[in-house]
Amino acid sequence: MPRCSPPRAACPRTCWSWAGALTPAQLAARQPLPRVLPVRGRQRARLTAELAALSPEARRLALIVCCDTVLDLGVLARCGEDGLAGCLRSEFVRVSGDEVRPASPVVGATVYAGASEDERRAAHRALAAALDPLSHRTQWIWHRARAGGEPGPEVAGELVEAAATEPPERATEAVRRAAEVTPPGEAKAERLIAAAGRYWAAGAPFPARELLRQAHEHATGPRLGRIMALRGEIELRDGVPALARHDLSLAAEHLPPAEAAVALLLAEEARRAAGHLPEATPDEWQTVAAAAPDTPPVRLMSAYCSGMHAALSGDRETGGAALRRVVEEGTAARDALSAVRASEAAMVLGSPRLAHDRAAAAVSRARLASDDAVLPAALAQLALTAVLLDRPRMALAAAEDGLSSARAAGQRNSEAEHLVLSALAAASLGDRDVAVARLDQAASRVEAAGLARTAALAQWVHACVDLLDDQPEDALRRLVPLLAGETARPMLRVAAAPQLVEAAIRCEQPVLAEEVLNRYEAWARATGTPAWQAFAARCRALYAEDFAVAERHFQEALELHRAGESTLELARTELLYARRLRRARRSREARAQLRDALRLVQACQAGYWEERVRAELRAAGDSVARRSAPSLGSLTPQQEQIARLVAAGETNREIAARLMLSQRTVEHHLRNIFVRLNLRSRVELAGALSRAGSGS
């Protein structure tokens, strides 16, 4: 193949020029793009004119590219080398490595529709001649058939059979084409459903929805159930979970028991994602369970639904027995989604290590099976369990990985969930700026899709940030609705209880702190999990007014943290204990606690907590903590800007207005500036900047 100028990946001018042909819903990504540009539209006229400006050979090759979704560059070169360079430099194709595609599906369909029938047949003939019948089997079958006119039903069978040995993208396109040429009826519905499933697995929800819409016109009986089940799954991950719940529940009425069980499991997930709290055990599964009691998915679904509702409604004995069966069934099932359910069950049982292990198994199974649709959910569970096990770095990595997989899978709801989980991990590390940025990124999607469960999780993260910012009143305002009253979130009632107790104590609301702490303490004791018991002991120490009582609980918390192999939470407890020791004039013991805490937070690379520990060490009179004053180069650009404005005499409110920040953000940056520069006041900061400016 001759060398030619590097092609452009895509032309920005062309990309935006098609926008005028799109509806508001298409621009907002709520509807799929049109197949072809309107014949009388301005964009269609412009495309036609620019196509006509190409050389005849480059124009012929552009049409060949638009006959397919993707071609190997070598195949295109075999179709004709004369106009290859002009074709690759045109606005009608996009090149990535050795692959050539139409600039967009709309461009490809429009160029193809604008050609004459003779031109289209000639292009298909050229492709059939250039393709290898073995290595590009489905493409060769299709273009050979299209070269002779409209393919008949026999071509559909060939395509489906050949798709089994093709790479995923080619196989998906082959099944879609097979459905396209299949006569109306159940067989057409079956192939449309299969193509929709492939598109969804590949992260393309819009074409999947369109194919399901077409399939609905031809389907009856169980196939209607499969359409609704897949549509509900897509709606759960990339739409409105409240709608998904109804689709999935209705789908179960049309499906055989094993498939109905899976649909109802997803319906239960949609119920919780939409914020519907358990009131009573759902009865949908009972009919299914009676029809096929020995089917593994049915056993899992039955135990999961009944166990979750019982446990979260307060019946720990009944719920615990059922959820232990979920863990057993989910482990034996060997698929990723069952392992996710097993992890969720283990978490409600109060076994974070088992929950984390099952979440890791779910991720491994999803990757092994190339199950990209389930992978984001598995990674979300892995991130959450890592946070609960005091492994924020691992949680951050899992959430970032999940964010990428959710975007690749076209799952905007899962993407929002991973943004919030990433924020939770960042808040655990004390990185409030990253946490707030992630929460802001997720906010619009959370609101648009009505993701109540993710919204509640975001409120918890916001409260954690409030505590980092020394704003316990705001933290309390966010947490009370999540943990008390009709809007309480069952899982957060446990997970966020330590933050609520801390905020209530700092806000001098001992009655609320005692109420929440008693409930949390009883739950932690019932689980027997050291991590939960350590939190309860730490909260009890913070609550105690008598120093001897507080000291006893602090020491108990430290032992439990070590038994649970916590690191960052152990350091935070040592920091809190040291403050209490220092106030009791036992500075030597406080310094011992703080030196160990410093070692731990450095191992966790938790810069915020390191600075907090160092500040407390300085207050306790530890000379080791008195590092030489760092230069202004240790500040971020925004921190340096704020420092100079403070030195110039501006107030926090004036700085916030000037830099378009909230006053709280300015206050947070200023606290970090004081800690980094070993300063205590605005006056000292002004002096330090003055000395830096004079070079002294």
N, C-alpha and C positions, 0 to 999 in steps of 0.2 A: 504494500500500500504506500503511495507516495506521501512524503512529508508535506504538511500544510501549516498555515498559520494557526496558532492556538485558538480554538473556538471560544466564544463567549458562553458562559454557563447559562445565562438568560439575559435578555435585554430589559433593563428597568423601564425604559420608555414603553415597550410593548406591554409589560405587565400592568402598568397603571393605566394604559390607554383602554384596556378592556373593562375597567371598573365602571364606566358609564353605562354598560349594558347590564349591570347587575342590580337586583332588587335590594332594598334595605336588609331584608332577612338573609340574603346571600352574602352581602357585605359583612354582616354580623356573624357569619358562619353558623346560622341556624338552619339553613337549607343548602342542598348541594348546588354546585354551579350549573348553569345551563349547559346542555349538550352542545348546542351550536349558537353562534351569534345571530341575532335577527337579520333577515335578508335585507331589509331596508334601513338597517341601523348605520350610524356613522362609523362605528368600529368595524363592521363588516366591510364597508366601502374602503376603509383605510387598509385593512388586511389584504383585500383584493388588489389594491393599487401597489402595495409593497411586494406582494407576491409576483405581480406582473413585471416589476422592476428587476427581478432576478433573470439570469440567463436561462434559456430553455432547459438546459441540462440540470442546472441547480434547482430549477423549479420542479423538474421531474423527480429528482432525489428528495426534495422536501415533501412531495406528495407520498413517496414511498415510506418515508419516516412516519408520516401521519396515517399510514395504513395499519400501524401497530402501536402498542403502548411502549415498547422498548425493543431496540435492535442492537446487536453487536456491531461495533464500528467496522469490523472486517466484513460483515455481511453487506453493509451499506456500500462499502468500497467495491465489492464484487458486482454491485448493481450498476456501477459506472463511475469511473474515476475522473472524468473530464470536469464535471461540475461539483466535485466533492468539496473543494475548498470553499467555493461560494456558498454551498448549502450549509456547511458547518459554521460559516460566519454570519449566516442570516439570522433574522429574529424568529424564525419558525421552529428552530430545533434547540435542544438543550443537551450538552455533552457532559457526561460525568465518567471519568476514567475511560473504559472501553465501551461504554453504553451511550446510545443516542436515543433521545425521546422527543416527542413534540414539545414545544415550549410550554404548553399546558394542555390538559384534556380538551378545553374549549377550542384552543387554536387547532389542535389535531382534528377534531370533529368538523370544524368549520372549513378547513382546507380540504378535507376529504369530501364534504358535502358540496363544495364549490366546483369540484372536478366533474368532467363528463363521465358517463358510464364506461366509455371506451378507455379513457385515461385511467380510471380506477382499475379496470381489469388488467390493463397493461402493467400497472404498478404491482398488482398482486402476482402477475405472471413472473415479473422480474424478481420478486422476492422468493417465490417458490423455486426458481432456478438457482438463486444464490444461497438458499438455506440448505443445511445438511439434514436430510430426512431422519437421521439417527440422533444427532446431538440437539436438534431443534425440532423435535417430532411434532409437537402440537402446533407450532407456528407453521410448519411446512404443510400439515394437513389443512389448516385453515386457509392459507393463501393459495394452495393448489385448488381448493374448492371454490374460493371467491374469484379466481381467475376465469372460471367457467360461468359465473353468474351468481344467483342466490343459492347457497348451500342447502341441501335437503336434510331430512331427519337422520339419514344414515351417517352424516358427518358428525352429528352430535354424539352418537355412540363411540365413534373413533376418538373424538376429542376426550371424552370422559375416561376411556380406557387408557389412552396415552398420558393423561394428566397424572396418573399414579406414579410415574417415574420422572416427572419434571420438577425443576426447582419451584419453590413456593409461588413466586410471582407469575411465572409462566403457567403453572397449574391453575392458579386462581383465574387468570384470564381465559384459559381454555374451558373451564367449567362454566364461566359466564357466557362464553360464545356458544357452548353446547346448549345452554338454557335458551339462548336467543333464537336458535333455529329449531328447537323442539316444538312440535305442535301443541296447541292449548290442551290443558288437562293436568292430571295428577303428576305425570312424569315431568312436565315443565315446572310445576310447583316444586317438585323435589330438587330439581337442578338449580332453580333460583334460590332455594333455601341453602343448598350446599355452597353456592357462590357467595351468598350473603355471609355465611359463617366464615368463609375464607377471607373475605374482605375485612370483617370485624377482627379476626385473629391477626390480620396484617396491620391493624391500626387505622382502618379507613371506615369510620362509622357512617358517613354520608352515603356512599354507594351501597353499603350494606342495608341501610334503611330503605333506599329506593328499590333494591331487589326484593326485599321483604314485602314492600307495597305491591309490587307486581305479582309476587307469589300468592298473595292473599286473594287475588282474582281467580286463581285456578285451584286453590286448596280446599279440602274438606277434612273432617275428622281429626285424627292425630296430627296431621300436617298443619292444621290451623293452630293447634296447641304449640307445635314447634316454632311456628312463625311468631306467636305471641311471646313465647319463652325467650327467643333470641332478641326480639324487639325490647322486651322487658330488661334483659341483661344489658343491652346497649343503653337503654334509658337510665338504668341504675348507675352506670359508669360515666356516661357522657350526656345525661339529660336531667330530668327531674325525678328523684327517687320516689316521691309521692305517687307519680304516675306509674313508675315501674312496678311498684307494689301491686297495683290493680291488674296490670298486664300479666304479671307472673302468677298471681292467684288465679286469674281466669284461665291461663294456659294450663294449669294443673288439672282443670276439669276435663280437658281434651286429650290428656297424655296418658300413656300406660304408667303403672305405679312407679317404676324406677325413675323415669324421666320426670314425673310429677313431683317426686321427692326432691330432686335437684331444683326444680322451679320454685318449690315452696321454701327451700333453704334460701334461695336468692330473694324471695319475697320477704322473708324474715329480715334479711340484711337490709333490704330497701325500707322496711318498716322502721328499723333503728336509725338508718341514715337520715330519714325524713323527720326523726324526732318523736316517733310514736312510742310511748313508754308502755311496758307490759302491764296489762290490767288483769288478764286471766289467760290460762293456757289456750292457745288457738286450737280450734277443732278441725281445721282444714286437713291436718295430717291423719286424722283418725280413720277416715274412709280409705285413704291410700294405704295406711299401715295394715288395715284389715284385709285389703286385697292382695298384698304381697308382703307378709310379715317377715319373711326370711331374706328379703333383698337387702344387700348391704347399704345402698343409698337410703332406703326407707328406714332401716334401723338407725342410721346416723341422724337422719332428719328428725325422726320421732324423738330420739333422745335429746337432740340439740334444742328443738323448740320447747319441749316440756321442761327440760333442765334449765334453760335460760330464763324462762318465765317464772319458774318456781324459785330459783335462786335470787333473781333480781326483785322478786316480790316478797322476799323475806323467808321463804321456806327452804332453809339451807339443807335440811336433811334430804328431802325429796329431790331438790335441785342438784345436790352434790352427787347423789347416786346416779342420776341421769347423765350428768356432765362427765363423770368418770367413764361411763359407757361411750360417750362421744370421743374422749381421748383414746380409748381402746379401739373403737371402730375407725377413727381417723388415722390412727397409726397403721392399722392393718390394711386400709383401703389402697394405699400407695399412690394416690393422685394428689395434686397440689392443693386443690380446694378443700379436700377432706382434712389435710394437715392444717390448713388455716383454721378450720372449725375446731380442730383438736386444740390448737394453740389458744383460741378464744376461750374455750371451755376451761383449760388449765389456768388461765389468768383469772377467771371468775372464781375458780376453786382456791385461789390464793397460792398458786405454785408458779412463781415467775420463771424459775429455771426450766421447768418442764414446758411452760408456754414458749419460752425462747427457743428451746430445742425443737419443738414442733414447728415454730415459725421458720427456723433455719431449714428444716426438712422440706417445708412447703416451697421455699425459694429454690432449693436444690432440685426438687421434683419438677417445678415449673420450667427451670432452665434445661433440665435433661430432656423434657418432653417438648421443648420450644413452645410452651404454652404462654405466649406473650399476653394473652388476655387476663390471665390469673396472676402473672408475675407482679404487677403493681400492688395487688392486694396482699400478696405474700410478703413483699418488702415492707409494706406499711405495718404489718403485724410484727415483723422483725425489728423495725425501728422503735415501735412502741414498747415492746418487751425489753429492748436494750436500754431505753430510758428508765424503765421501772427497775432494771437491774443495776442502775448507776453506771452505765457505760455510754456516756453521751457522745464520745467520738465515734463509736460503732453505730450509734443511732443516727448520727449526722451522715455518716457514709451510706447507711442503708436508705435514708430518706432522699439523699441526693441521687443515688442509683434508682430509687423508685420514681423520682421526679422525671428522670430521663426515660425510663421504661413506660411511664404513664403517657408522656408526650408522644413517644413512638407508637403507642397503642391507641392513640386518639381518645384517651380517657381523661376528659377535663375535670371531672369530679375527683378522680384519683389523684390528679395533678395537684388540685387544691389541698387535698388531705396530706400529701407529702410535703407541700410547702409549710403547712401548719406543724407537722411532725418535725421538720427541719428547724422551725422556730423554737419548738419545745426543747430540742437538743441544744440549740444555741443558748437559750435562756438558762439551761442547766449549767452551761459552761460560763455563764455571766456575760455572754456577748449580746448585750441588749440591742445594739444597732442592727445586727444580722437578724435577730429575732423579729424586731419590728418591721424590717424590710420584707421579710418572708410573709408575715401576717398581712401586710398591705397588699402584696402580690396576690394573695389568696382571697382577699375580702370580696371582690366583685363576683367571683365565681360562686363562692359560698352563698352569697345573697341571691344571685340569679337562679340557682338550682335548688334553693331551699335546703341546703345541707345542714340540718339542725345539729347532727352529731358533731360534724366538723366545726360548726360555729361554737358549740359548747367547749370543744377542745381548744379553740382559739381564745375563748374567754379565759380559760385556765392559763394559757401562755401569757396573755396580757397581764393577768394577775401576778404571775411570776416576775414579769418585767417591772410591774409596779413596785414589788418588793425590792428588786434590784435598785430601783430609783428612790428608795426610801419613801414610798407613798403607800403606806399600809391602808389608809382610808379608801383609796381607789381599788386596791386589791380586794378589800372586804366587800366593797360594793359590787364587784364583778362575781365574787365567789359565792356569796349567800344564795342567789337564785339558783346556782348550779347544785348546791348541796342541801338546800332546805326548801320545804314547801312543794307546791304542785308541779313546779317546773324543774325539780331536782333531777339530775342525771345520775342513774344508778351507779355506773362505773366511776364517774368522777366523785361521787360521794365518798368513795374510798381513796382514789388516787390523789385528789386535791385536798384532802382533809388536813395534811400537815401545813400546807400554805394558809388555809383558812384559820387554823389554830394560831399560827404565828401572827397573822394579820390582826386577829381579834385581841390577842394579848397586847400587841403594840398599840392598838386603838383603845386599850383599857375597857374591853368588853368581856370580863371574866365569865359571865353566865353563858354566853354563846360559845366561848372557847371550851368551857367544861362540857357542855352538851355534845359538841362535835367530837371532842377528845374521848369522852366515854364511849361513844358509838364506835369510833375508830379503834380504840384500844381493845374493845371486845372482839371486833372482827380480826384484828392482827393476832390476838391470842388464839382465836379459833383456828386460824390458818397454820400457826406454828412456824411461820416464815420469819427468819431473823431480820430481813430487811424491813418488813412492815413493823415488827416489834421494836426495832431500833428507832424508827420514826416516832412511834408512840412514846417510847421512853424519852426521846429528846423533847417532844412536845410537853410531856409531863414535867420535865426539868425547867423548861421555859415558863410553865404555868406556876410552878412552886414559888412562893414568897420566901419560905424558910431556906436558908443557904444549905443546911445539912441535907434537907430533902432534895433540893435541886442537884446537889453534888452526887447523891446516890443514884439519881435517875440519869445524870450525865454519864457516870461511869458504866451503868448498865447499858446505855445506848452505845457507848464506845465498844464494849465487848460484843454486842450484837452486830454492830457494823463489821467488826473484824470477822465474826463467824459467817456473816453473809458475803464476805469478800468485797465489800464496798470500798471505794477509794475516795472519790470526791465528797460523798456524803459523810464519810468518816472525818475528812479534813474540815468540813463545815461544822460538824458537831464539836470538834476540837476547838475551832475558832469561837463558837458560842460559849463553850465551857471556859475558855481562857478569859473571855470578857467578864464572866461571872467571878472567876478567881481574882482577876485584877481589881474588880470593885470591892472584893473582900480583903484587899491588901495582901494577896498571896501571889505577888508578881513573879517570884522564882518559879513556882509551879505553872503559872500561866505561860511563861516563856518556854518551858519544856513542851507544853501542849502545842504551842504555836510553831516551834521549830519542826516538830513532826508534821504539823499541818502544812507548813511551807514545802517540805519535801514531797508531800503527796500531791499538792496542787501543781507543783512544777512537773511532776511525772505525768499529770493529766493535761499539761499545757493549757491550763485555765488561767489566763493572764489576769482576768478581773479578780479572781479569788486570791491569786498570788499578791496582788497589790493590797487587797483587804487584809490579808494575813500580815504582810510587811508593815502596814499602818498600825495594826494592833501590836506588833512586836515593838515598834518604836514607842508606842504609848506605854508599853510594859518595861521600857528602859533597856531594850536589847541593842547593843552597839553593832551587832552583826547586821541588823536590818538597816543601819544607817549607811546606805550606799552613797558613793560620791554622786553629787547632783548631776543628773544627765543633762545633756544639751537640749536646746529646743528641737534638735533633729530627732529626738525620741517621740515628739508629738506628731500626730497626723496633720495633714494640711488644714483641716477644719479646726482641729484643736488649737493649732498655732494662730489661726485667724482670730478665734475667740479669745485666746490669751492676750493678743495685742489690743483687741478692743477693750478688754477688761483693764489692761494697763493704761489705756487712754482715758479711763474714767467712765465708760458707758455701763449702764445697768444691764442686768440680765434681760429685762423686758426690751430695752432698746436694741440689744444685740439680736434678740430673737426676731424683732421686726426687720432689722437690717438684713439678716441672713435668711429670712423666710423660714425660720424654724419655730418649733414650739418652745415656750419658756422652759418647760420641763427638760427638753433635750439639751438646751444650753446649760441648765443646772447640772445635768448628768455629765456633760463634757467637762464642765469646770471642776467637778469632783475628781474626775480622772486626771485632769491636768495637775491638780494639787498633789495627787498621789504620785504621779510619774516624776514630778520635779521636786518631791520632798518638801513641799511648801504647805503653809497652813492658812494663809489669808490672801486677799486681793492685794494688800500692801506689799507682802513678800513677793508676790508674782510681779508686781510693777517693778520692784527693785531688781529682781532677777533678770527681767527683760532689759532694764536699763544697763545693768552690768554686761549683759551679752552684747548690747549695742555698742558699748564703749570698748569692748574687747578686754575688760578687766576680769 
